[in-house]
Amino acid sequence: MKNIAVLTSGGDAPGMNAAIRAVVRKGNKEGFNVYGISHGFLGLTKGDLKKLEVRDVGDIIHRGGTILYSARCEEFKEVHVQQKAVATLREYNIDTVIVIGGDGSFRGAQALERHGIKTIGIPATIDNDIPFTEYTIGFDTSLNTILEALDRIRDTATSHERTFIVEVMGRESGQLALYSGLASGAEVSLVPEAIEEMSTVIHKIDESIRLGKKHSIVIVAEGAISAAECSKIISDALHIEVRTSVLGHIQRGGKPTARDRIYASRFGSTAVDLILEEKHDVALIVNEGKIKMKDFDEVITGKKNLDTSILKMIDELSI
Ligand code: ADP
């Protein structure tokens, strides 16, 4: 019987559990023993793994976080640490590992490939910052959490006729800021991919006030500018009271949305199909709604595009 393993690594993302469930159940159906590695690459170096049966992944499809725990393990960049992980895999006779995580985790998977272990990547990060894929597990849930927060902030912003600056996650990516800006009806979204002159932002808010708008909401991606810095620039320029809100870790957890559960299930099941087809050293991606695969090399060195026409749309619709 063939032995395979699954791990979650990097930042947790809602839907990771649905992906684990799909890997375990589809893997079992195809006659594989499926091992769950705890705490990502760190757990692998410590031999922290156990066989998962179909019932072990019951009742998790609707839960955020990851039952396998996640970890960051900087030492995994060192060859002697990777060799420890490989020794664990050899001991259990595991020849393929499905890595659920972001592009950092895919680099870890590639490191295992260099030692002769087959790997398949499933894109999971709330940031949706992985090149070539339209979608990563967790993005939709995070976006909806941000929207819920923005709707609440809007009530207060309207009642007090105030300008709010809301900082959202995304690391170097502006995807969450961009789409939450469009969906919430914000005045501006500031994203790292297309840095806007602050004078333009100030002008936009000034115009909104002049046109009689009750409030303004500016969304800033953490990789573009901090809410505090943005707030100071606007309040100094316009002499208005500005409030800030940094949404922080509430954006990471929570019950996965239908979209996240569906993609996670499709990714998990397809990853097992790829093992049957003897494919490896690839990440799964979504392209025009279809699940496809792409070489890790291309995914890791590629550049994620942001649809900057949405910025113009946000501006045009928030008059
Ligand atoms: P994400 O997968 O969400 O992008 P990180 O960038 O933190 O998250 O990466 C997750 C983990 O992947 C790291 O803690 C490390 O264990 C592993 N990793 C990242 N880059 C490399 C690399 N160049 N070589 C080996 N392992 C890596």
Residues whose N, C-alpha, C, O or C-beta is under 5 A from the ligand:
A	BS01	ADP	S9 G10 G11 F41 A71 R72 C73 E74 F76 K77 G101 G102 D103 G104 S105 R107 G108 A111 T125
